[in-house]
């Protein structure tokens, strides 16, 4: 968290502020935020702001600035640094603060190379999605959140997608069959589009680049709702642990595979 919808929302709101503008200076407040140090960006123009998986990229007139948000990273447009600002990029009027309470995130410069991740969860065609699932013995939730398989999904949206698709998180990917795999693909597209339209999920500190909280958390069906009624069948939401991560599901809607 932030995941794909939050990163997409931040990128879109930030683009309106800084695309076509030149950076006049940068300040680093924590070495952990930029382990390689901040590059000389003064005078560089921000040509485009976009998302790559969960990352946010600033395409400059030379190279890229790559922001890895991790657990609590944010990019916020404001004039002055805040209490958790780790780096700051100044423009002729206003600035962008890279805030990170827990300091797991980072910013680095790249000549243009990006990490070799899987296809984007919003862009992958259905045929390719089904092809990549076929033959994979991994459990479906860990596979969906593996950025090498598919980039952009994390804990929150994997749970919400699997619930809408009525698939148990521990189901083997190869055993889904075409009908359930297509249902999973449709649920993924639906959940992500809806979450982006509502500005993402503000579980704790997340806000977009304008400082606004998301609203998709109001529509979560399972995530974080242990003991609450399932909106689909009225059963009680249950929490389990999958690959070391808290996972929420409805035992009625999402029947476990054999042996689980």
C-alpha positions in Angstrom: 0.0 0.0 0.0 0.0 2.2 -2.1 -0.9 -0.3 -4.8 -1.8 0.2 -8.5 -5.0 2.3 -8.0 -3.3 4.6 -5.5 -0.1 5.0 -7.7 -2.3 5.7 -10.7 -4.3 8.3 -8.8 -1.1 10.0 -7.6 0.4 10.0 -11.1 -2.7 11.5 -12.6 -3.2 14.2 -10.1 0.5 15.1 -10.1 0.7 15.2 -13.9 -1.6 18.2 -13.9 0.8 20.1 -11.7 4.2 19.4 -13.1 4.1 18.1 -16.6 5.8 20.6 -18.9 7.5 22.4 -16.0 11.2 22.6 -15.0 12.7 21.5 -11.7 14.6 24.4 -10.2 16.1 22.5 -7.3 15.9 19.4 -5.1 16.5 18.8 -1.4 17.3 15.5 0.4 16.2 15.2 4.0 17.0 11.5 4.5 19.8 9.5 2.9 17.5 6.4 3.2 15.1 8.0 0.7 17.8 8.2 -2.0 20.6 5.6 -1.3 22.4 6.6 -4.5 22.0 10.3 -3.8 19.8 12.7 -5.7 21.0 13.5 -9.2 21.4 17.0 -10.5 17.9 17.8 -11.7 17.9 21.6 -11.7 16.8 22.8 -15.1 15.4 19.4 -16.2 11.9 19.4 -17.6 9.2 16.9 -16.5 7.9 15.7 -19.8 5.5 13.1 -18.5 4.4 11.5 -15.2 3.2 7.9 -15.3 2.8 4.7 -13.3 4.9 1.6 -13.7 3.3 -1.1 -11.6 3.3 0.4 -8.1 6.0 2.9 -9.0 5.6 6.5 -10.2 8.0 7.7 -13.0 8.9 11.2 -13.9 10.1 11.2 -17.5 12.6 14.1 -17.7 14.2 15.6 -20.8 17.1 13.4 -19.8 16.5 10.2 -17.9 13.8 9.1 -15.4 13.1 9.7 -11.7 11.7 6.5 -10.3 9.7 6.7 -7.0 9.2 3.4 -5.2 6.4 4.1 -2.7 6.5 0.8 -0.8 4.3 0.8 2.4 3.8 4.5 3.2 5.4 6.6 0.4 3.5 9.5 -1.0 4.1 12.3 -3.5 2.3 15.5 -2.4 2.1 18.9 -4.1 2.6 21.7 -1.5 4.9 24.7 -0.9 6.6 23.6 2.3 8.1 20.3 3.5 6.0 18.3 6.0 7.1 16.4 9.1 7.7 13.2 7.1 9.2 14.7 4.0 12.3 12.8 2.9 13.0 14.5 -0.4 11.6 17.6 -2.1 11.6 18.8 -5.7 11.1 22.5 -6.2 9.5 24.3 -9.2 9.2 28.0 -9.9 6.0 28.0 -7.9 5.3 25.1 -5.5 7.1 21.9 -4.9 6.5 18.1 -4.7 7.3 16.4 -1.4 8.3 12.8 -1.2 6.8 11.8 2.2 7.4 8.4 3.8 6.5 7.8 7.5 8.2 4.4 7.7 11.0 5.2 5.2 10.7 2.0 3.2 10.3 3.9 -0.1 13.0 5.4 -2.3 13.7 7.6 -5.3 16.4 6.9 -7.8 17.5 8.2 -11.2 17.6 6.0 -14.2 18.9 6.5 -17.7 15.7 4.8 -18.9 16.0 1.2 -17.8 13.3 -0.2 -15.6 13.2 -3.4 -13.6 12.0 -6.4 -15.6 8.5 -6.9 -14.1 5.5 -8.7 -15.5 2.8 -7.1 -17.7 0.6 -4.4 -16.1 -2.6 -5.6 -14.5 -4.6 -2.9 -16.3 -3.1 -3.5 -19.7 -2.7 -7.3 -20.1 -5.1 -8.7 -22.6 -7.4 -11.6 -21.5 -5.7 -14.1 -23.8 -2.3 -13.3 -22.3 -3.6 -13.4 -18.8 -5.0 -16.9 -19.3 -1.9 -18.1 -21.0 0.3 -16.9 -18.1 -2.0 -18.7 -15.6 -1.9 -22.0 -17.5 0.5 -24.5 -16.0 1.4 -22.4 -12.9 1.3 -24.5 -9.8 1.5 -21.5 -7.4 -1.4 -20.6 -5.2 -3.4 -17.9 -6.9 -3.1 -15.1 -4.4 0.8 -15.2 -4.1 0.9 -15.4 -7.8 -1.3 -12.4 -8.4 0.9 -10.3 -6.0 4.2 -11.5 -7.6 5.3 -8.5 -9.5 7.3 -10.7 -11.9 4.0 -12.4 -12.9 1.8 -9.3 -13.0 2.8 -5.8 -11.9 0.6 -3.5 -9.8 -1.4 -5.8 -7.5 -0.9 -6.1 -3.7 -2.6 -7.4 -0.7 -5.7 -5.2 -0.7 -6.7 -5.6 -4.3 -5.8 -9.3 -4.6 -8.3 -10.0 -1.8 -11.0 -7.9 -3.3 -10.5 -9.4 -6.8 -10.6 -13.0 -5.6 -13.7 -12.4 -3.6 -15.6 -10.9 -6.6 -14.3 -13.8 -8.7 -15.4 -16.3 -6.0 -12.0 -18.0 -5.9 -10.2 -19.1 -2.8 -6.8 -17.4 -2.3 -5.1 -20.9 -1.9 -6.5 -22.3 -5.1 -3.8 -23.5 -7.5 -3.6 -21.2 -10.5 -3.3 -24.2 -12.9 -6.5 -25.7 -11.6 -8.8 -22.8 -12.1 -10.0 -23.8 -15.6 -10.9 -21.4 -18.3 -14.3 -20.2 -16.9 -12.9 -19.3 -13.5 -9.8 -17.7 -15.0 -11.9 -15.5 -17.2 -14.0 -14.6 -14.2 -10.9 -13.7 -12.4 -9.7 -11.5 -15.2 -13.1 -9.7 -15.4 -13.1 -9.1 -11.6 -9.5 -7.7 -11.8 -10.5 -5.2 -14.5 -13.6 -4.2 -12.6 -12.1 -3.8 -9.2 -9.1 -1.7 -10.5 -11.3 0.5 -12.6 -13.7 1.2 -9.7 -10.8 1.8 -7.3 -9.2 4.3 -9.6 -12.5 6.1 -10.2 -12.8 6.5 -6.4 -9.2 7.7 -5.9 -7.9 4.5 -4.3 -8.2 3.2 -0.8 -7.2 5.3 2.2 -6.6 2.7 4.9 -4.2 4.8 6.9 -2.1 7.7 5.6 -2.7 7.5 1.8 -3.7 10.7 0.0 -3.3 11.7 -3.6 -1.0 14.5 -4.8 -3.6 17.1 -3.9 -3.9 15.7 -0.3 -7.3 14.1 -0.9 -8.2 10.7 0.6 -9.5 7.9 -1.5 -13.0 6.4 -1.1 -12.7 2.9 -2.4 -12.2 1.6 1.2 -15.9 2.3 1.7 -16.6 -0.4 -0.9 -14.2 -3.1 0.4 -16.1 -6.4 0.5 -13.6 -8.5 2.5 -10.3 -6.7 3.1 -9.9 -5.8 6.8 -13.5 -6.9 7.5 -13.0 -10.0 9.7 -16.3 -11.0 11.3 -18.4 -8.7 9.2 -21.2 -10.1 7.0 -20.3 -10.9 3.4 -22.2 -8.4 1.1 -22.8 -11.3 -1.4 -24.1 -14.1 0.9 -24.3 -12.8 4.4 -21.6 -15.2 5.7 -18.9 -14.0 8.1 -15.7 -12.7 6.6 -12.7 -14.7 7.8 -9.0 -13.8 8.1 -6.3 -16.3 7.3 -2.5 -16.0 6.5 -1.3 -16.7 3.0 2.4 -16.5 2.2 2.9 -14.6 5.4 0.3 -12.0 4.6 -3.1 -11.3 6.3 -5.8 -12.4 3.8 -9.5 -11.9 4.0 -12.2 -14.0 2.4 -15.7 -15.3 2.6 -15.7 -19.1 3.3 -19.1 -19.5 1.6 -18.4 -17.6 -1.6 -14.8 -18.8 -1.9 -14.7 -22.5 -1.4 -11.3 -23.9 -0.4 -9.6 -26.3 -2.8 -9.2 -29.9 -1.7 -6.7 -30.5 1.0 -7.0 -27.0 2.5 
